[in-house]
Amino acid sequence: MKNEFKATTKPANGKQSASGPGQIVLVFQGGGALGAYQAGVYQALHEAGIEPDWIIGTSIGAINASLIAGNEPKNRLPRLEEFWRRMSHKSIWNSGSAWPQLTQSLSYLNTVVSGVPNFFTPNLAASLGQNTVLGAEHAGYYSTAPLEKTLLELVDFQLINRCKPRLTVGAAHVCTSQMRYFDGRDMELGVKHIMASGALPPAFPAVRVDGELYWDGGILSNTPTEIVFDDNPRRNSLIFAVHVWNPVGPEPETIGEVLHRQKDVQYSSRVANHIERQLQTHRLRHVIKQLAAQIPEPERSSPAVRELAGWGCVTQMHIVRLLAPSLANENHTKDVDFSPSGIRQRWEAGYANTLNAIERAPWVGEFDPLEGVILHNPARNDETDYKQNGSTPTTQPETSKSAAATV
C-alpha cells in the first residue's frame, strides 16, 4: 500500500555519515499532531544509516519513540507510516482550501466533538458536569482506549525490553508534581508507561502505573534532554533534539495570536535555559578534570581530593537542534491538526531539515576540549520568519559550534 505521508527519498550525497561522536540519542518533545515532524526526522536518519542507541520522548514523542524502539529497523518506518495513517483525520473540512482559517476552525470543532479514530474518543460521562465523579482513571473529556489498542498492535514491547535501543519516556506524578522517567534500562516497559506519558489533562485521564497516577510529562518537562546530561555513567553523545514548539516568535496582536504564542511558550519548556545551564555545567566539569590533573600525585590520591575530582568529566555531547517550522496559516489548534495534508507537510519538513543536518555533519571536526556540550543550532531569524513568510523552509543554517551558542 502506498504511503501518503512519508517523504520522497532523496539520493545520498555530501557529508552523510552513519558515525557520530559516541552514542546516538533522539529526544522527542510532546506536541500531538506536530509529532509527524519527528517521523520525518527518523526517516532521514534511517535512510542515512544512523540508528539511535537511545530514544527519549514525552507524549507523542514517547509514542513515536515506542514505535521505533518496539520494531526491528526494517519495520520501523512502515510502523510509523501505519500509525500516522491511522491518526489521519479525514474530515470533509480538511479538503477545503478557499477559506483556510474557516476550514481549520471547522476541522478543529469536528475533532473536539468526535475525537480522532484510533487515538481518542469522547467520554460521554464527562458531559454530565465538572463535579461528576468519574474515577481517577476516567476523569478526562476523552477516552484513550483506542490509542492503547493501536499501540498494542504496532509496538512489540518484548523488543523494547531488550533495550536495543534504550527507551525512556517521561510522565508527571499527579499527586506530587514530580517528573518520573520510565527507563527501559532499569525496568520492564509496557503500554501503560507510554500511555501515561501522553495523558494530557484535562482532555485525557491519568494512567495508573504500579499503583500511582501519572499525567503527560509535558506539563513538567516537554523537552527531556536533561536526562542525557544526568545519566550515570555519562557517555559521549550525538543528541538529535527534535523540537516541535517554537521558543522564539513575534509579538502577538490578536487573541488568536496570543493563544498560538502561549502554547509555543508553554510547551517549548524553557529550552534556552536548560541548554544554557548544561553548557555551563559541563564546561565546569571539564575544568575540574583538568585542574585535578595539575595536583601533585600524593595529594591527588587523598580521599578528599579524589571525591572533589569525581565531579570532573571528559565526555562531550553534541546537540543537533532540529526545529519544526510553522506551516502557513497555522494557529493554536495546530497540535490537533491530524489532517492528511498537515501530517504530510510536517513529516516532509522533518525529513528535509534532517537531511540538511546530516549533509552538514557539524559534529565532525576538532572542538575545544573544555567544552562538554556543543550546540549546533539553526539561525534565529528562521525561527521567527516561518509564519510571516507563509512558507516551509527546508534548511537550517548553523549559527555556532561553540558552547557560547544560545538558543
C-alpha positions as CSV (number, residue, x, y, z in Angstrom):
1,M,0.0,0.0,0.0
2,K,1.4,3.4,-1.0
3,N,2.1,5.7,2.0
4,E,0.6,9.2,1.7
5,F,2.8,10.8,4.4
6,K,6.4,9.6,4.0
7,A,8.7,12.0,2.3
8,T,10.2,11.1,-1.1
9,T,13.6,9.6,-0.7
10,K,16.5,11.7,-1.8
11,P,19.8,10.3,-3.0
12,A,22.6,10.4,-0.5
13,N,25.3,13.0,-1.1
14,G,27.6,15.4,0.6
15,K,28.7,14.6,4.1
16,Q,26.3,11.9,5.1
17,S,27.7,9.8,7.8
18,A,26.4,6.9,9.9
19,S,29.1,7.5,12.5
20,G,28.9,10.0,15.3
21,P,30.9,11.1,18.4
22,G,29.5,8.5,20.8
23,Q,26.0,7.1,21.3
24,I,23.2,8.4,19.1
25,V,20.3,9.8,21.1
26,L,17.0,11.1,19.9
27,V,14.9,13.4,22.1
28,F,11.3,13.9,21.1
29,Q,9.0,16.6,22.5
30,G,5.3,16.2,23.1
31,G,3.0,18.1,20.7
32,G,0.2,15.9,19.4
33,A,-0.1,16.2,15.6
34,L,3.2,18.1,15.5
35,G,4.8,14.8,16.1
36,A,4.6,13.9,12.4
37,Y,7.8,16.1,12.1
38,Q,9.6,13.6,14.3
39,A,8.7,10.8,12.0
40,G,10.3,12.7,9.1
41,V,13.4,13.2,11.2
42,Y,13.6,9.5,11.8
43,Q,13.1,8.7,8.1
44,A,16.1,10.8,7.2
45,L,18.3,9.3,9.9
46,H,17.2,5.7,9.0
47,E,18.0,6.2,5.3
48,A,21.4,7.6,6.2
49,G,22.1,4.5,8.3
50,I,22.0,6.4,11.6
51,E,20.0,4.3,14.1
52,P,19.6,5.5,17.7
53,D,21.1,3.9,20.7
54,W,18.7,5.7,23.0
55,I,15.4,7.4,22.4
56,I,13.8,9.7,24.9
57,G,10.3,11.0,24.5
58,T,7.3,12.7,26.1
59,S,3.7,12.4,25.0
60,I,3.5,12.0,21.2
61,G,7.3,11.9,21.4
62,A,7.0,8.8,23.6
63,I,4.6,7.2,21.2
64,N,6.9,7.8,18.2
65,A,9.8,6.6,20.3
66,S,8.0,3.4,21.2
67,L,7.2,2.7,17.5
68,I,10.9,3.0,16.7
69,A,12.2,1.1,19.7
70,G,9.4,-1.5,19.5
71,N,10.2,-2.7,16.0
72,E,13.2,-4.1,14.1
73,P,15.0,-1.5,12.0
74,K,13.5,-2.7,8.7
75,N,9.9,-2.4,10.2
76,R,10.3,1.0,11.9
77,L,9.3,3.2,9.0
78,P,6.4,1.1,8.0
79,R,5.1,1.1,11.6
80,L,5.5,4.9,11.8
81,E,3.7,5.2,8.5
82,E,0.9,3.0,9.6
83,F,0.5,4.8,12.9
84,W,0.2,8.2,11.3
85,R,-2.1,6.8,8.6
86,R,-4.4,5.7,11.4
87,M,-4.2,9.1,13.1
88,S,-5.1,10.9,9.9
89,H,-8.5,12.5,10.5
90,K,-10.2,12.5,7.1
91,S,-12.8,15.1,7.8
92,I,-14.7,16.7,5.0
93,W,-13.5,20.0,6.3
94,N,-9.9,19.1,5.7
95,S,-10.2,19.2,1.9
96,G,-11.3,22.8,1.5
97,S,-8.7,25.5,0.7
98,A,-10.6,28.6,-0.3
99,W,-11.1,29.6,3.3
100,P,-8.2,28.0,5.2
101,Q,-8.9,29.7,8.5
102,L,-12.6,28.7,8.4
103,T,-11.5,25.2,7.4
104,Q,-9.2,24.9,10.3
105,S,-11.8,26.1,12.7
106,L,-14.4,23.6,11.4
107,S,-11.9,20.8,11.4
108,Y,-10.9,21.6,15.0
109,L,-14.5,21.7,16.1
110,N,-15.1,18.3,14.4
111,T,-12.1,16.9,16.3
112,V,-13.3,18.3,19.6
113,V,-16.8,16.8,19.1
114,S,-15.8,13.4,17.5
115,G,-12.2,12.8,18.6
116,V,-9.7,11.0,16.3
117,P,-10.3,7.4,15.4
118,N,-7.6,5.0,16.7
119,F,-6.5,7.7,19.2
120,F,-9.2,9.1,21.4
121,T,-13.0,9.2,21.5
122,P,-15.4,11.4,23.6
123,N,-16.0,10.3,27.2
124,L,-19.8,11.0,27.3
125,A,-19.9,10.7,31.1
126,A,-17.7,13.8,31.3
127,S,-20.5,15.9,29.8
128,L,-22.6,15.4,33.0
129,G,-20.6,18.2,34.7
130,Q,-17.3,19.0,36.2
131,N,-18.4,17.7,39.6
132,T,-19.5,14.3,38.4
133,V,-17.4,11.6,40.0
134,L,-15.8,9.6,37.1
135,G,-12.9,7.9,38.9
136,A,-9.3,8.9,38.8
137,E,-8.6,6.7,35.7
138,H,-11.6,8.0,33.8
139,A,-11.5,11.7,34.7
140,G,-11.0,13.2,31.2
141,Y,-13.0,14.5,28.4
142,Y,-11.9,11.7,26.1
143,S,-11.0,8.0,26.4
144,T,-7.6,6.9,25.0
145,A,-8.6,3.2,24.9
146,P,-8.3,3.4,21.0
147,L,-4.7,4.6,21.3
148,E,-3.8,1.7,23.7
149,K,-5.3,-0.8,21.1
150,T,-3.3,0.9,18.3
151,L,0.0,0.7,20.3
152,L,-0.5,-2.9,21.2
153,E,-1.0,-3.7,17.5
154,L,2.0,-1.8,16.3
155,V,4.6,-2.0,19.1
156,D,6.5,-5.1,20.2
157,F,7.1,-4.5,23.9
158,Q,9.2,-7.6,24.2
159,L,11.6,-6.0,21.7
160,I,11.5,-2.7,23.6
161,N,12.6,-4.5,26.8
162,R,15.7,-5.8,25.0
163,C,16.8,-2.2,25.4
164,K,18.3,-2.0,21.8
165,P,17.7,0.9,21.5
166,R,17.2,2.0,25.1
167,L,13.8,3.7,25.5
168,T,13.0,6.4,28.2
169,V,9.6,8.1,28.5
170,G,8.7,11.0,30.8
171,A,5.5,11.3,32.9
172,A,4.3,13.7,35.7
173,H,3.3,12.1,39.0
174,V,-0.2,13.5,39.7
175,C,0.0,13.7,43.5
176,T,3.5,15.0,44.0
177,S,4.1,17.1,40.8
178,Q,7.4,15.2,40.3
179,M,8.8,14.2,36.9
180,R,9.3,10.5,36.6
181,Y,11.3,8.9,33.8
182,F,10.4,5.3,32.9
183,D,13.6,3.9,31.6
184,G,13.9,0.5,29.8
185,R,17.4,0.1,31.2
186,D,16.0,0.0,34.8
187,M,12.6,-1.6,34.4
188,E,10.3,-3.5,32.1
189,L,8.3,-1.1,30.0
190,G,4.7,-1.8,28.8
191,V,1.9,0.1,27.0
192,K,0.8,1.8,30.3
193,H,4.1,3.6,30.5
194,I,3.6,5.1,27.0
195,M,0.0,5.9,27.7
196,A,1.0,7.7,31.0
197,S,3.5,9.8,29.1
198,G,0.7,11.0,26.8
199,A,-2.1,11.5,29.3
200,L,-2.6,15.3,28.9
201,P,-5.2,16.7,31.3
202,P,-8.0,17.6,31.2
203,A,-8.5,16.0,27.8
204,F,-7.1,12.6,28.7
205,P,-7.4,10.8,32.0
206,A,-4.4,9.9,34.2
207,V,-2.9,6.5,33.8
208,R,-2.0,4.3,36.7
209,V,1.4,2.6,36.7
210,D,2.5,0.5,39.7
211,G,-0.4,1.9,41.7
212,E,0.4,5.5,41.1
213,L,-1.3,8.0,38.8
214,Y,0.6,9.9,36.0
215,W,-0.2,12.6,33.6
216,D,1.6,13.7,30.4
217,G,5.2,14.5,31.2
218,G,4.9,17.7,29.0
219,I,3.2,19.6,31.8
220,L,6.5,19.5,33.7
221,S,9.2,19.0,31.1
222,N,8.3,18.8,27.5
223,T,11.9,18.6,26.3
224,P,13.5,15.9,28.4
225,T,17.1,16.4,27.2
226,E,18.3,16.8,30.8
227,I,18.2,13.1,31.4
228,V,21.0,12.6,28.9
229,F,23.2,15.1,30.8
230,D,22.4,13.5,34.2
231,D,22.8,9.9,33.1
232,N,25.2,7.6,35.0
233,P,27.6,6.9,33.6
234,R,27.7,9.8,31.2
235,R,28.8,9.0,27.7
236,N,30.0,10.9,24.6
237,S,26.8,11.5,22.7
238,L,25.4,12.9,19.5
239,I,21.9,14.1,20.5
240,F,19.3,15.0,17.9
241,A,16.9,17.2,20.0
242,V,13.7,17.5,18.0
243,H,11.6,20.5,18.9
244,V,8.1,20.9,17.6
245,W,7.2,24.1,19.6
246,N,9.0,27.3,18.7
247,P,10.6,29.1,21.7
248,V,11.0,32.3,19.6
249,G,8.2,34.2,18.0
250,P,6.8,37.6,17.1
251,E,4.7,39.8,19.4
252,P,1.0,38.6,19.3
253,E,-1.5,41.3,18.3
254,T,-4.8,39.3,18.2
255,I,-6.4,36.9,20.6
256,G,-5.7,34.1,18.2
257,E,-2.0,35.0,18.0
258,V,-1.9,35.2,21.8
259,L,-3.4,31.6,22.1
260,H,-0.9,30.4,19.5
261,R,2.1,32.1,21.1
262,Q,1.1,31.0,24.6
263,K,1.2,27.3,23.5
264,D,4.6,27.7,22.0
265,V,5.9,29.4,25.1
266,Q,4.4,26.8,27.5
267,Y,5.5,23.7,25.6
268,S,8.9,24.7,24.4
269,S,9.8,24.0,28.1
270,R,12.4,26.7,28.7
271,V,14.7,25.1,26.1
272,A,17.1,28.1,26.2
273,N,17.6,28.0,29.9
274,H,18.0,24.2,30.1
275,I,20.7,24.1,27.4
276,E,22.5,27.2,28.7
277,R,22.7,25.6,32.1
278,Q,24.1,22.4,30.7
279,L,26.6,24.3,28.6
280,Q,27.9,25.9,31.8
281,T,27.7,22.8,34.0
282,H,29.6,20.6,31.6
283,R,32.3,23.2,31.0
284,L,32.9,23.3,34.7
285,R,33.1,19.5,34.8
286,H,35.9,19.7,32.1
287,V,37.6,22.5,34.0
288,I,37.6,20.4,37.2
289,K,39.1,17.4,35.4
290,Q,41.9,19.5,34.0
291,L,42.6,21.2,37.4
292,A,42.7,17.8,39.1
293,A,45.4,16.7,36.7
294,Q,47.6,19.6,37.9
295,I,47.6,18.5,41.6
296,P,50.7,16.5,42.6
297,E,50.1,12.8,42.7
298,P,50.3,12.4,46.6
299,E,47.6,15.0,47.2
300,R,45.6,13.7,44.2
301,S,45.3,10.3,45.8
302,S,43.9,11.5,49.1
303,P,40.2,10.6,49.6
304,A,39.1,14.3,49.9
305,V,40.7,15.3,46.6
306,R,39.5,12.2,44.8
307,E,36.0,13.0,45.9
308,L,36.2,16.5,44.6
309,A,37.9,15.4,41.4
310,G,35.0,13.0,40.9
311,W,32.9,16.0,39.8
312,G,35.0,16.3,36.8
313,C,34.1,14.7,33.4
314,V,35.7,14.4,30.0
315,T,32.6,13.5,27.9
316,Q,31.5,15.7,25.0
317,M,27.9,15.9,24.0
318,H,26.9,17.4,20.6
319,I,23.3,18.7,20.4
320,V,21.9,19.0,16.9
321,R,18.7,21.0,17.4
322,L,16.0,20.4,14.8
323,L,13.1,22.9,15.0
324,A,9.8,22.2,13.2
325,P,8.8,25.1,11.0
326,S,5.4,26.8,11.2
327,L,3.1,26.0,8.4
328,A,1.2,28.7,6.5
329,N,-2.0,29.8,8.3
330,E,-1.5,27.5,11.3
331,N,-2.9,28.6,14.7
332,H,-3.2,27.4,18.3
333,T,-5.1,24.3,17.1
334,K,-2.0,23.0,15.2
335,D,-1.4,20.2,17.7
336,V,-4.7,18.7,16.9
337,D,-4.3,19.1,13.1
338,F,-4.4,15.5,12.2
339,S,-5.4,16.3,8.6
340,P,-3.6,14.3,5.9
341,S,-2.1,17.5,4.5
342,G,-0.9,18.7,7.9
343,I,0.7,15.3,8.7
344,R,2.4,15.1,5.3
345,Q,3.8,18.7,5.4
346,R,5.3,18.2,8.9
347,W,6.7,14.8,8.0
348,E,8.3,16.3,4.9
349,A,9.8,19.2,6.9
350,G,11.3,16.9,9.4
351,Y,12.9,14.8,6.6
352,A,14.3,17.8,4.7
353,N,15.7,19.5,7.8
354,T,17.4,16.4,9.0
355,L,18.9,15.6,5.6
356,N,20.4,19.1,5.7
357,A,21.9,18.5,9.1
358,I,23.3,15.1,8.0
359,E,24.9,16.6,5.0
360,R,26.5,19.4,7.0
361,A,27.6,16.9,9.8
362,P,28.6,19.8,12.1
363,W,29.6,17.3,14.8
364,V,32.6,16.2,12.8
365,G,35.8,18.1,13.5
366,E,38.0,19.4,16.3
367,F,36.5,21.1,19.3
368,D,37.6,22.9,22.4
369,P,38.5,20.2,24.9
370,L,37.0,22.4,27.7
371,E,33.6,22.3,26.1
372,G,31.4,19.5,27.4
373,V,28.3,20.4,25.4
374,I,28.5,21.7,21.9
375,L,25.3,23.1,20.4
376,H,24.6,23.1,16.7
377,N,21.7,25.5,16.3
378,P,19.6,26.9,13.4
379,A,19.7,30.6,12.7
380,R,17.4,32.6,15.0
381,N,15.9,34.7,12.2
382,D,14.5,31.5,10.5
383,E,12.6,30.7,13.7
384,T,10.6,34.0,13.6
385,D,10.1,34.3,9.9
386,Y,8.3,31.0,9.2
387,K,4.8,32.3,9.9
388,Q,5.3,35.7,8.4
389,N,6.7,34.3,5.1
390,G,3.9,31.7,5.0
391,S,6.3,29.0,3.8
392,T,8.1,25.9,5.0
393,P,11.9,26.3,4.8
394,T,13.9,23.1,4.3
395,T,17.3,24.3,5.5
396,Q,18.6,25.3,8.9
397,P,21.8,27.4,8.8
398,E,24.3,26.8,11.6
399,T,25.0,29.7,13.9
400,S,27.8,28.2,16.0
401,K,29.6,25.1,17.0
402,S,30.7,26.5,20.3
403,A,29.4,26.4,23.8
404,A,28.7,30.1,23.5
405,A,25.9,29.4,21.2
406,T,22.4,30.2,22.6
407,V,19.0,29.0,21.7
